[in-house]
Amino acid sequence: MTDLHVATAPRHRSGEPWQGGCVTVTLDDIQQAAHRIAGHVRRTPVLEVSPTCVFKLELLQHVGSFKPRGAFNRLLSAREQGALTGSGVVTASGGNAGLAVAYAARELGVPARIFVPESAPAAKIARLRTLDADVVQVGTEYAEAYVAAVEAGEQSGAMLAHAYDQPEVVAGQGTLGLELLEQIEKFDTVLVAVGGGGLIAGIATAVGDRAKVVGVEPVLAPTMRRTLEAGELVDVPVSGVAADSLGARRLGSLAFEAVRKYGVESVLVEEDAIVAARTELWREYRLAVEHGAAVTQAALSSGAYKPAPGERVVSVVCGANTDPATLG
């Protein structure tokens, strides 16, 4: 099934430890994260849209995306270890991770400084400021904002919360997968949007031994696909309508380990399919989503991912931080 749009990571043989070159996240880590963040995040609902398709409505999470799961786990873990001090936390983000860290920091009573690229949507910038965060716009891409955040943390002593490539962050995102196992009696496949890969790494670790996991990316931001093709972490040019949320130039090392271990499939979707899917989600289901959150629906609606007869698919609808005026 490998063509322009679909590819599959080579799956590591079941039962063998993965011999990767970096720290990995385990199911036990995710279970601990679920216990730690309980009461801080929402258990988001699922919506059965057909006998073979279920939406996981993570756009209803605090601040409109799945990101608070990882943010709270990172900050609460650090607080347990005495690493979360009065200097607070810094992060770099195209928007959603920054919103999550700002929200978690406010709830936990510590300052947050958020570095975002100049291309970040105005709606996300405005929301960040309502969360009492110190917002710094720098550079044109996430990578430039990240460098600035690291430097700021080193100078101030603030803790760095990575947008997607820290064990605590990945474990927190994986709690979404645990919820799926509790909420849905049977499913065969989970479709997940991929940017830096924190969400897919967590979900694959949580459900990868029980179901197929498929990562969906825009053709103009194929970070996971190019990494799988190269067999190593590589930088990828990114652009397009979903670049504000799926615009990481390099897949996280934790995600690279997870997608190879669990044989995650890669699907690419065209720009026009993303735009059409976003419109479809609004018109048919009254779900106001950002373009990055529409890619899983785009994979289904455009045929980039074709479920087998009877295959029950969960589509993770992961972000709502968009301007409703653009929905029509």
DASUL-V641936 format. One record per helix or strand. SS is the DSSP state (alpha for helix, beta for strand). FROM is the first residue (numbers start at 0). LEN is the number of residues. If there is no record, write none. Layout:
ss->[SS	SS]
from->[FROM	FROM]
len->[LEN	LEN]
This chain:
ss->[beta	alpha	beta	beta	beta	beta	alpha	alpha	beta	alpha	beta	alpha	beta	alpha	beta	alpha	beta	alpha	beta	alpha	beta	alpha	alpha	alpha	beta	alpha	alpha	beta	beta	alpha]
from->[5	26	37	40	45	52	57	61	64	67	88	95	111	121	133	141	158	166	188	197	211	222	242	252	264	270	290	312	318	323]
len->[3	11	1	1	5	5	3	3	1	13	4	13	5	9	4	15	2	17	5	10	7	8	4	9	5	15	12	5	1	3]
